[in-house]
Amino acid sequence: MDHTSTVADYSARFLDTLGISAKATVTFDPDNNVYLISLETQDPAPIIGYHGDTLSSLQLVLGLHLKHLTGDWINISINVNDYRERRELSIKAMVDSAVAQVVASKTPITLAPLPANERRIVHVYLDAHKDVTTSSVGEGKSRSVVISPKV
């Protein structure tokens, strides 16, 4: 069932209730079965929060409200001023630096703790790398990625 108009209408009301002034565009990505909510705003920092924490929380709350409204779990992804793309590039640059250190030193490196979606970026990015492997260690907010040399 197509929920695009429901997601768009409710997202606009949700943002308005929170006092967030943003232009929202909603599209459906059938390959990933997710509704992409793209926000454009003059002041993205309060919406994004530290490393996207506020953005992730807004996404969770909006998703729960949509579930209550429709009775269906609707996968959504909120992006503000292309933050997610910029964050992914930043993560990949950090990973490239870590990989160079691992290859040169032949010793594993543990990255700073990352949320699940960002750990996934690291694992997918390095999946086919010929010199290193990845694994996740830790619990909860302390969970991080270890980049190790291939044996």
OpenMM code with the backbone's topology and positions (N, CA, C; nanometers):
from openmm import Vec3, app, unit

residues = "MET ASP HIS THR SER THR VAL ALA ASP TYR SER ALA ARG PHE LEU ASP THR LEU GLY ILE SER ALA LYS ALA THR VAL THR PHE ASP PRO ASP ASN ASN VAL TYR LEU ILE SER LEU GLU THR GLN ASP PRO ALA PRO ILE ILE GLY TYR HIS GLY ASP THR LEU SER SER LEU GLN LEU VAL LEU GLY LEU HIS LEU LYS HIS LEU THR GLY ASP TRP ILE ASN ILE SER ILE ASN VAL ASN ASP TYR ARG GLU ARG ARG GLU LEU SER ILE LYS ALA MET VAL ASP SER ALA VAL ALA GLN VAL VAL ALA SER LYS THR PRO ILE THR LEU ALA PRO LEU PRO ALA ASN GLU ARG ARG ILE VAL HIS VAL TYR LEU ASP ALA HIS LYS ASP VAL THR THR SER SER VAL GLY GLU GLY LYS SER ARG SER VAL VAL ILE SER PRO LYS VAL".split()
positions = [
    Vec3(0.0841, -0.1179, 0.0000),
    Vec3(0.0000, 0.0000, 0.0000),
    Vec3(0.0888, 0.1246, 0.0000),
    Vec3(0.0532, 0.2224, -0.0818),
    Vec3(0.1312, 0.3450, -0.0925),
    Vec3(0.0881, 0.4443, 0.0151),
    Vec3(0.1826, 0.4794, 0.0999),
    Vec3(0.1558, 0.5722, 0.2098),
    Vec3(0.2204, 0.7087, 0.1867),
    Vec3(0.2625, 0.7387, 0.0638),
    Vec3(0.3371, 0.8624, 0.0380),
    Vec3(0.2625, 0.9861, 0.0849),
    Vec3(0.1346, 0.9974, 0.0505),
    Vec3(0.0602, 1.1179, 0.0899),
    Vec3(0.0402, 1.1226, 0.2416),
    Vec3(0.0173, 1.0075, 0.3037),
    Vec3(0.0022, 1.0033, 0.4498),
    Vec3(0.1318, 1.0471, 0.5177),
    Vec3(0.2448, 0.9939, 0.4695),
    Vec3(0.3749, 1.0300, 0.5268),
    Vec3(0.4009, 1.1792, 0.5071),
    Vec3(0.3720, 1.2306, 0.3884),
    Vec3(0.3950, 1.3730, 0.3600),
    Vec3(0.3072, 1.4620, 0.4476),
    Vec3(0.1779, 1.4311, 0.4541),
    Vec3(0.0852, 1.5130, 0.5332),
    Vec3(0.1203, 1.5094, 0.6818),
    Vec3(0.1419, 1.3894, 0.7339),
    Vec3(0.1696, 1.3784, 0.8769),
    Vec3(0.3058, 1.4385, 0.9115),
    Vec3(0.4037, 1.4212, 0.8242),
    Vec3(0.5361, 1.4799, 0.8481),
    Vec3(0.5267, 1.6313, 0.8584),
    Vec3(0.4504, 1.6925, 0.7683),
    Vec3(0.4344, 1.8386, 0.7701),
    Vec3(0.3696, 1.8839, 0.9009),
    Vec3(0.2654, 1.8133, 0.9442),
    Vec3(0.1988, 1.8487, 1.0705),
    Vec3(0.2912, 1.8266, 1.1902),
    Vec3(0.3649, 1.7176, 1.1872),
    Vec3(0.4588, 1.6832, 1.2943),
    Vec3(0.5653, 1.7920, 1.3089),
    Vec3(0.6260, 1.8315, 1.1965),
    Vec3(0.7292, 1.9352, 1.1993),
    Vec3(0.6726, 2.0687, 1.2456),
    Vec3(0.5519, 2.0999, 1.1988),
    Vec3(0.4864, 2.2247, 1.2385),
    Vec3(0.4605, 2.2263, 1.3895),
    Vec3(0.4152, 2.1143, 1.4430),
    Vec3(0.3898, 2.1031, 1.5872),
    Vec3(0.5175, 2.1258, 1.6678),
    Vec3(0.6300, 2.0787, 1.6139),
    Vec3(0.7583, 2.0951, 1.6825),
    Vec3(0.8193, 2.2334, 1.6593),
    Vec3(0.7542, 2.3137, 1.5757),
    Vec3(0.8061, 2.4472, 1.5465),
    Vec3(0.9244, 2.4462, 1.4520),
    Vec3(0.9348, 2.3410, 1.3714),
    Vec3(1.0450, 2.3285, 1.2765),
    Vec3(0.9997, 2.3829, 1.1417),
    Vec3(1.0696, 2.4851, 1.0959),
    Vec3(1.0386, 2.5455, 0.9668),
    Vec3(1.1267, 2.4797, 0.8608),
    Vec3(1.0659, 2.3954, 0.7783),
    Vec3(1.1419, 2.3242, 0.6757),
    Vec3(1.0496, 2.2868, 0.5609),
    Vec3(1.1076, 2.2818, 0.4416),
    Vec3(1.0346, 2.2337, 0.3244),
    Vec3(1.0603, 2.0831, 0.3162),
    Vec3(0.9533, 2.0051, 0.3165),
    Vec3(0.9668, 1.8589, 0.3158),
    Vec3(0.9246, 1.8012, 0.1814),
    Vec3(1.0043, 1.7069, 0.1327),
    Vec3(0.9723, 1.6320, 0.0120),
    Vec3(0.9757, 1.4840, 0.0489),
    Vec3(0.8710, 1.4107, 0.0123),
    Vec3(0.8641, 1.2681, 0.0442),
    Vec3(0.8632, 1.1876, -0.0846),
    Vec3(0.9525, 1.0888, -0.0922),
    Vec3(0.9555, 0.9953, -0.2045),
    Vec3(0.9645, 0.8543, -0.1481),
    Vec3(0.9247, 0.7573, -0.2288),
    Vec3(0.9322, 0.6175, -0.1863),
    Vec3(1.0421, 0.5482, -0.2643),
    Vec3(1.1293, 0.4773, -0.1945),
    Vec3(1.2359, 0.3989, -0.2560),
    Vec3(1.1937, 0.2520, -0.2506),
    Vec3(1.1401, 0.1989, -0.3621),
    Vec3(1.0903, 0.0609, -0.3596),
    Vec3(1.2008, -0.0434, -0.3418),
    Vec3(1.3230, -0.0128, -0.3839),
    Vec3(1.4328, -0.1086, -0.3690),
    Vec3(1.4636, -0.1369, -0.2222),
    Vec3(1.4522, -0.0336, -0.1390),
    Vec3(1.4813, -0.0481, 0.0039),
    Vec3(1.3565, -0.0432, 0.0904),
    Vec3(1.2396, -0.0302, 0.0267),
    Vec3(1.1113, -0.0245, 0.0969),
    Vec3(1.1121, 0.0816, 0.2074),
    Vec3(1.1531, 0.2032, 0.1698),
    Vec3(1.1640, 0.3118, 0.2675),
    Vec3(1.1119, 0.4417, 0.2063),
    Vec3(1.0431, 0.5185, 0.2904),
    Vec3(0.9988, 0.6521, 0.2510),
    Vec3(1.1087, 0.7500, 0.2900),
    Vec3(1.1578, 0.8237, 0.1917),
    Vec3(1.2649, 0.9195, 0.2137),
    Vec3(1.2041, 1.0571, 0.2340),
    Vec3(1.2276, 1.1144, 0.3502),
    Vec3(1.1766, 1.2473, 0.3829),
    Vec3(1.2958, 1.3423, 0.3795),
    Vec3(1.2981, 1.4267, 0.2780),
    Vec3(1.4078, 1.5206, 0.2608),
    Vec3(1.3627, 1.6584, 0.3070),
    Vec3(1.4344, 1.7136, 0.4048),
    Vec3(1.4010, 1.8449, 0.4594),
    Vec3(1.5047, 1.9471, 0.4154),
    Vec3(1.4560, 2.0646, 0.3799),
    Vec3(1.5441, 2.1774, 0.3509),
    Vec3(1.5075, 2.2884, 0.4477),
    Vec3(1.6091, 2.3400, 0.5181),
    Vec3(1.5850, 2.4428, 0.6185),
    Vec3(1.7042, 2.5371, 0.6281),
    Vec3(1.6792, 2.6565, 0.6768),
    Vec3(1.7861, 2.7548, 0.6955),
    Vec3(1.8731, 2.7209, 0.8163),
    Vec3(1.8170, 2.6521, 0.9139),
    Vec3(1.8888, 2.6221, 1.0381),
    Vec3(1.8818, 2.4720, 1.0685),
    Vec3(1.9685, 2.3924, 1.0042),
    Vec3(1.9597, 2.2470, 1.0219),
    Vec3(2.0159, 2.1943, 1.1540),
    Vec3(2.1048, 2.2682, 1.2187),
    Vec3(2.1746, 2.2168, 1.3378),
    Vec3(2.0815, 2.1662, 1.4477),
    Vec3(1.9760, 2.2406, 1.4865),
    Vec3(1.8896, 2.1885, 1.5936),
    Vec3(1.8140, 2.0615, 1.5536),
    Vec3(1.7898, 2.0435, 1.4264),
    Vec3(1.7185, 1.9242, 1.3798),
    Vec3(1.8133, 1.8048, 1.3757),
    Vec3(1.9372, 1.8293, 1.3359),
    Vec3(2.0349, 1.7212, 1.3224),
    Vec3(2.0879, 1.6787, 1.4591),
    Vec3(2.1286, 1.7746, 1.5414),
    Vec3(2.1855, 1.7421, 1.6716),
    Vec3(2.3273, 1.6892, 1.6590),
    Vec3(2.3837, 1.6464, 1.7706),
    Vec3(2.5210, 1.5966, 1.7737),
    Vec3(2.5301, 1.4638, 1.6990),
    Vec3(2.6086, 1.4615, 1.5925),
    Vec3(2.6261, 1.3420, 1.5090),
    Vec3(2.4934, 1.2787, 1.4670),
    Vec3(2.3909, 1.3609, 1.4492),
    Vec3(2.2627, 1.3108, 1.4005),
    Vec3(2.1734, 1.2498, 1.5058),
    Vec3(2.2077, 1.2654, 1.6339),
    Vec3(2.1266, 1.2050, 1.7407),
    Vec3(1.9830, 1.2567, 1.7410),
    Vec3(1.9660, 1.3882, 1.7283),
    Vec3(1.8313, 1.4452, 1.7284),
    Vec3(1.7547, 1.3992, 1.6053),
    Vec3(1.8227, 1.3969, 1.4914),
    Vec3(1.7603, 1.3515, 1.3671),
    Vec3(1.7125, 1.2069, 1.3801),
    Vec3(1.7941, 1.1211, 1.4376),
    Vec3(1.7553, 0.9810, 1.4582),
    Vec3(1.6357, 0.9698, 1.5519),
    Vec3(1.6340, 1.0525, 1.6554),
    Vec3(1.5209, 1.0509, 1.7489),
    Vec3(1.3926, 1.0978, 1.6814),
    Vec3(1.4016, 1.2048, 1.6030),
    Vec3(1.2841, 1.2529, 1.5286),
    Vec3(1.2324, 1.1447, 1.4345),
    Vec3(1.3245, 1.0760, 1.3697),
    Vec3(1.2875, 0.9696, 1.2769),
    Vec3(1.2141, 0.8575, 1.3501),
    Vec3(1.2633, 0.8190, 1.4658),
    Vec3(1.1995, 0.7136, 1.5449),
    Vec3(1.0597, 0.7553, 1.5895),
    Vec3(1.0482, 0.8755, 1.6451),
    Vec3(0.9182, 0.9225, 1.6949),
    Vec3(0.8183, 0.9352, 1.5805),
    Vec3(0.8616, 0.9917, 1.4680),
    Vec3(0.7717, 1.0045, 1.3532),
    Vec3(0.7293, 0.8665, 1.3033),
    Vec3(0.8232, 0.7722, 1.2983),
    Vec3(0.7897, 0.6362, 1.2562),
    Vec3(0.6876, 0.5706, 1.3476),
    Vec3(0.7031, 0.5900, 1.4780),
    Vec3(0.6074, 0.5335, 1.5738),
    Vec3(0.4693, 0.5972, 1.5591),
    Vec3(0.4662, 0.7282, 1.5370),
    Vec3(0.3376, 0.7959, 1.5162),
    Vec3(0.2702, 0.7463, 1.3879),
    Vec3(0.3482, 0.7263, 1.2826),
    Vec3(0.2914, 0.6759, 1.1574),
    Vec3(0.2386, 0.5335, 1.1747),
    Vec3(0.3079, 0.4523, 1.2538),
    Vec3(0.2606, 0.3159, 1.2827),
    Vec3(0.1264, 0.3219, 1.3539),
    Vec3(0.1159, 0.4103, 1.4518),
    Vec3(-0.0092, 0.4263, 1.5264),
    Vec3(-0.1210, 0.4766, 1.4341),
    Vec3(-0.0866, 0.5676, 1.3452),
    Vec3(-0.1842, 0.6282, 1.2551),
    Vec3(-0.2355, 0.5299, 1.1499),
    Vec3(-0.1443, 0.4505, 1.0914),
    Vec3(-0.1809, 0.3640, 0.9785),
    Vec3(-0.2014, 0.2179, 1.0166),
    Vec3(-0.1439, 0.1758, 1.1280),
    Vec3(-0.1495, 0.0349, 1.1644),
    Vec3(-0.0395, -0.0467, 1.0988),
    Vec3(0.0374, 0.0156, 1.0089),
    Vec3(0.1483, -0.0515, 0.9403),
    Vec3(0.2797, 0.0097, 0.9868),
    Vec3(0.3849, -0.0749, 0.9965),
    Vec3(0.5162, -0.0188, 1.0233),
    Vec3(0.5677, 0.0370, 0.8914),
    Vec3(0.5950, 0.1667, 0.8903),
    Vec3(0.6401, 0.2359, 0.7700),
    Vec3(0.7860, 0.2751, 0.7908),
    Vec3(0.8742, 0.2190, 0.7083),
    Vec3(1.0156, 0.2537, 0.7172),
    Vec3(1.0358, 0.3934, 0.6603),
    Vec3(1.0965, 0.4810, 0.7402),
    Vec3(1.1236, 0.6165, 0.6939),
    Vec3(1.2699, 0.6505, 0.7186),
    Vec3(1.3192, 0.7433, 0.6395),
    Vec3(1.4529, 0.7974, 0.6586),
    Vec3(1.4439, 0.9476, 0.6389),
    Vec3(1.4779, 1.0223, 0.7435),
    Vec3(1.4734, 1.1683, 0.7361),
    Vec3(1.6145, 1.2198, 0.7094),
    Vec3(1.6252, 1.3091, 0.6121),
    Vec3(1.7523, 1.3705, 0.5770),
    Vec3(1.7336, 1.5216, 0.5765),
    Vec3(1.8259, 1.5942, 0.6355),
    Vec3(1.8167, 1.7401, 0.6429),
    Vec3(1.9344, 1.8019, 0.5684),
    Vec3(1.9027, 1.8814, 0.4663),
    Vec3(2.0061, 1.9512, 0.3886),
    Vec3(2.1205, 1.8568, 0.3497),
    Vec3(2.0867, 1.7354, 0.3078),
    Vec3(2.1827, 1.6330, 0.2644),
    Vec3(2.2839, 1.5945, 0.3729),
    Vec3(2.2444, 1.6043, 0.4988),
    Vec3(2.3329, 1.5694, 0.6099),
    Vec3(2.3820, 1.4248, 0.5992),
    Vec3(2.2930, 1.3330, 0.5686),
    Vec3(2.3317, 1.1907, 0.5683),
    Vec3(2.4394, 1.1623, 0.4635),
    Vec3(2.4298, 1.2253, 0.3465),
    Vec3(2.5320, 1.2067, 0.2438),
    Vec3(2.6665, 1.2634, 0.2904),
    Vec3(2.6632, 1.3836, 0.3501),
    Vec3(2.7871, 1.4449, 0.3989),
    Vec3(2.8476, 1.3613, 0.5119),
    Vec3(2.7653, 1.3079, 0.5991),
    Vec3(2.8137, 1.2252, 0.7102),
    Vec3(2.8762, 1.0964, 0.6563),
    Vec3(2.8136, 1.0372, 0.5550),
    Vec3(2.8691, 0.9153, 0.4960),
    Vec3(3.0069, 0.9425, 0.4360),
    Vec3(3.0223, 1.0544, 0.3664),
    Vec3(3.1533, 1.0896, 0.3105),
    Vec3(3.2565, 1.1091, 0.4212),
    Vec3(3.2158, 1.1708, 0.5309),
    Vec3(3.3047, 1.1924, 0.6446),
    Vec3(3.3474, 1.0592, 0.7069),
    Vec3(3.2532, 0.9678, 0.7209),
    Vec3(3.2835, 0.8354, 0.7767),
    Vec3(3.3802, 0.7611, 0.6857),
    Vec3(3.3554, 0.7655, 0.5554),
    Vec3(3.4435, 0.6958, 0.4607),
    Vec3(3.5845, 0.7537, 0.4627),
    Vec3(3.5971, 0.8853, 0.4785),
    Vec3(3.7301, 0.9466, 0.4877),
    Vec3(3.8017, 0.8986, 0.6143),
    Vec3(3.7287, 0.8920, 0.7262),
    Vec3(3.7853, 0.8433, 0.8518),
    Vec3(3.8295, 0.6972, 0.8354),
    Vec3(3.7468, 0.6176, 0.7697),
    Vec3(3.7764, 0.4762, 0.7486),
    Vec3(3.8983, 0.4594, 0.6584),
    Vec3(3.9079, 0.5404, 0.5528),
    Vec3(4.0242, 0.5321, 0.4637),
    Vec3(4.1535, 0.5568, 0.5408),
    Vec3(4.1517, 0.6536, 0.6302),
    Vec3(4.2689, 0.6836, 0.7127),
    Vec3(4.3017, 0.5656, 0.8043),
    Vec3(4.1992, 0.5082, 0.8657),
    Vec3(4.2198, 0.3931, 0.9548),
    Vec3(4.2724, 0.2724, 0.8775),
    Vec3(4.2203, 0.2497, 0.7579),
    Vec3(4.2658, 0.1371, 0.6755),
    Vec3(4.4139, 0.1536, 0.6418),
    Vec3(4.4545, 0.2743, 0.6067),
    Vec3(4.5955, 0.2985, 0.5755),
    Vec3(4.6833, 0.2652, 0.6960),
    Vec3(4.6385, 0.3011, 0.8159),
    Vec3(4.7143, 0.2703, 0.9380),
    Vec3(4.7191, 0.1201, 0.9639),
    Vec3(4.6068, 0.0526, 0.9435),
    Vec3(4.6010, -0.0927, 0.9658),
    Vec3(4.6927, -0.1651, 0.8684),
    Vec3(4.6888, -0.1263, 0.7422),
    Vec3(4.7722, -0.1907, 0.6405),
    Vec3(4.9204, -0.1664, 0.6703),
    Vec3(4.9548, -0.0435, 0.7094),
    Vec3(5.0951, -0.0103, 0.7369),
    Vec3(5.1470, -0.0786, 0.8630),
    Vec3(5.0653, -0.0832, 0.9677),
    Vec3(5.1113, -0.1363, 1.0968),
    Vec3(5.0804, -0.2842, 1.1176),
    Vec3(4.9895, -0.3373, 1.0351),
    Vec3(4.9457, -0.4775, 1.0482),
    Vec3(4.8815, -0.5054, 1.1843),
    Vec3(4.8253, -0.4011, 1.2475),
    Vec3(4.7550, -0.4175, 1.3749),
    Vec3(4.6134, -0.3615, 1.3627),
    Vec3(4.5182, -0.4214, 1.4331),
    Vec3(4.3791, -0.3744, 1.4256),
    Vec3(4.3628, -0.2348, 1.4857),
    Vec3(4.2619, -0.1652, 1.4382),
    Vec3(4.2243, -0.0347, 1.4927),
    Vec3(4.0761, -0.0398, 1.5260),
    Vec3(4.0421, 0.0094, 1.6453),
    Vec3(3.9019, 0.0200, 1.6855),
    Vec3(3.8575, 0.1641, 1.6653),
    Vec3(3.7540, 0.1825, 1.5857),
    Vec3(3.7001, 0.3159, 1.5613),
    Vec3(3.6206, 0.3626, 1.6827),
    Vec3(3.5954, 0.4908, 1.6885),
    Vec3(3.5096, 0.5465, 1.7936),
    Vec3(3.3708, 0.4840, 1.7812),
    Vec3(3.2969, 0.4747, 1.8908),
    Vec3(3.1620, 0.4175, 1.8836),
    Vec3(3.0750, 0.4898, 1.7801),
    Vec3(2.9961, 0.4102, 1.7086),
    Vec3(2.9080, 0.4617, 1.6041),
    Vec3(2.7700, 0.3999, 1.6191),
    Vec3(2.6653, 0.4727, 1.5787),
    Vec3(2.5320, 0.4121, 1.5771),
    Vec3(2.5251, 0.3029, 1.4699),
    Vec3(2.4261, 0.2188, 1.4791),
    Vec3(2.4139, 0.1021, 1.3908),
    Vec3(2.4190, 0.1388, 1.2426),
    Vec3(2.3468, 0.2426, 1.2020),
    Vec3(2.3445, 0.2768, 1.0599),
    Vec3(2.4822, 0.3210, 1.0106),
    Vec3(2.5613, 0.3830, 1.0963),
    Vec3(2.6951, 0.4259, 1.0558),
    Vec3(2.7945, 0.3101, 1.0592),
    Vec3(2.7772, 0.2167, 1.1523),
    Vec3(2.8612, 0.0958, 1.1509),
    Vec3(2.8362, 0.0180, 1.0225),
    Vec3(2.7111, 0.0138, 0.9806),
    Vec3(2.6764, -0.0565, 0.8566),
    Vec3(2.7487, 0.0064, 0.7374),
    Vec3(2.7569, 0.1388, 0.7344),
    Vec3(2.8296, 0.2070, 0.6264),
    Vec3(2.9732, 0.1564, 0.6211),
    Vec3(3.0383, 0.1452, 0.7369),
    Vec3(3.1771, 0.0987, 0.7434),
    Vec3(3.1873, -0.0450, 0.6930),
    Vec3(3.1010, -0.1332, 0.7428),
    Vec3(3.1065, -0.2743, 0.7025),
    Vec3(3.0836, -0.2903, 0.5522),
    Vec3(2.9847, -0.2226, 0.4988),
    Vec3(2.9545, -0.2332, 0.3550),
    Vec3(3.0692, -0.1743, 0.2730),
    Vec3(3.1212, -0.0608, 0.3165),
    Vec3(3.2296, 0.0073, 0.2447),
    Vec3(3.3540, -0.0811, 0.2356),
    Vec3(3.3843, -0.1547, 0.3409),
    Vec3(3.5063, -0.2359, 0.3433),
    Vec3(3.4828, -0.3835, 0.3121),
    Vec3(3.3611, -0.4202, 0.2807),
    Vec3(3.3267, -0.5610, 0.2578),
    Vec3(3.4167, -0.6277, 0.1544),
    Vec3(3.4442, -0.5612, 0.0456),
    Vec3(3.5231, -0.6217, -0.0618),
    Vec3(3.6702, -0.5792, -0.0577),
    Vec3(3.7115, -0.5120, 0.0481),
    Vec3(3.8502, -0.4648, 0.0566),
    Vec3(3.9439, -0.5844, 0.0657),
    Vec3(4.0532, -0.5804, -0.0094),
    Vec3(4.1427, -0.6962, -0.0167),
    Vec3(4.2381, -0.7098, 0.1021),
    Vec3(4.2569, -0.6011, 0.1778),
    Vec3(4.3574, -0.6054, 0.2843),
    Vec3(4.3032, -0.6072, 0.4266),
    Vec3(4.1741, -0.5757, 0.4458),
    Vec3(4.1206, -0.5655, 0.5819),
    Vec3(3.9849, -0.6341, 0.5949),
    Vec3(3.9495, -0.6656, 0.7199),
    Vec3(3.8161, -0.7162, 0.7532),
    Vec3(3.7608, -0.6286, 0.8657),
    Vec3(3.6304, -0.6384, 0.8869),
    Vec3(3.5679, -0.5595, 0.9935),
    Vec3(3.4854, -0.6494, 1.0843),
    Vec3(3.4705, -0.6043, 1.2075),
    Vec3(3.3807, -0.6691, 1.3026),
    Vec3(3.3318, -0.5618, 1.3987),
    Vec3(3.2188, -0.5871, 1.4613),
    Vec3(3.1658, -0.4942, 1.5615),
    Vec3(3.1891, -0.5518, 1.7000),
    Vec3(3.2241, -0.4644, 1.7939),
    Vec3(3.2461, -0.5048, 1.9327),
    Vec3(3.1763, -0.4059, 2.0249),
    Vec3(3.1478, -0.4500, 2.1466),
    Vec3(3.0870, -0.3624, 2.2456),
    Vec3(2.9363, -0.3774, 2.2507),
    Vec3(2.8759, -0.2990, 2.3387),
    Vec3(2.7315, -0.3044, 2.3613),
    Vec3(2.6724, -0.1647, 2.3539),
    Vec3(2.5494, -0.1557, 2.3081),
    Vec3(2.4745, -0.0306, 2.3098),
    Vec3(2.5471, 0.0845, 2.2433),
    Vec3(2.5501, 0.1986, 2.3119),
    Vec3(2.6132, 0.3185, 2.2560),
    Vec3(2.7651, 0.3065, 2.2500),
    Vec3(2.8214, 0.2053, 2.3139),
    Vec3(2.9664, 0.1839, 2.3116),
    Vec3(3.0089, 0.0900, 2.1991),
    Vec3(2.9152, 0.0460, 2.1169),
    Vec3(2.9465, -0.0486, 2.0096),
    Vec3(3.0258, 0.0226, 1.8998),
    Vec3(3.1339, -0.0409, 1.8565),
    Vec3(3.2200, 0.0200, 1.7559),
    Vec3(3.2683, -0.0852, 1.6567),
    Vec3(3.3380, -0.0388, 1.5549),
    Vec3(3.3895, -0.1259, 1.4493),
    Vec3(3.5395, -0.1428, 1.4688),
    Vec3(3.5844, -0.2676, 1.4557),
    Vec3(3.7274, -0.2977, 1.4567),
    Vec3(3.7673, -0.3297, 1.3130),
    Vec3(3.8687, -0.2604, 1.2650),
    Vec3(3.9238, -0.2868, 1.1323),
    Vec3(4.0537, -0.3631, 1.1538),
    Vec3(4.0604, -0.4854, 1.0981),
    Vec3(4.1757, -0.5733, 1.1199),
    Vec3(4.2387, -0.6105, 0.9864),
    Vec3(4.3701, -0.6373, 0.9876),
    Vec3(4.4330, -0.6833, 0.8636),
    Vec3(4.3867, -0.8254, 0.8315),
    Vec3(4.3716, -0.8537, 0.7020),
    Vec3(4.3384, -0.9909, 0.6622),
    Vec3(4.4610, -1.0772, 0.6813),
    Vec3(4.4373, -1.1986, 0.7243),
    Vec3(4.5474, -1.2919, 0.7501),
    Vec3(4.5734, -1.3752, 0.6280),
] * unit.nanometer
topology = app.Topology()
chain = topology.addChain("A")
for resn in residues:
    res = topology.addResidue(resn, chain)
    for name in ("N", "CA", "C"):
        topology.addAtom(name, app.Element.getBySymbol(name[0]), res)
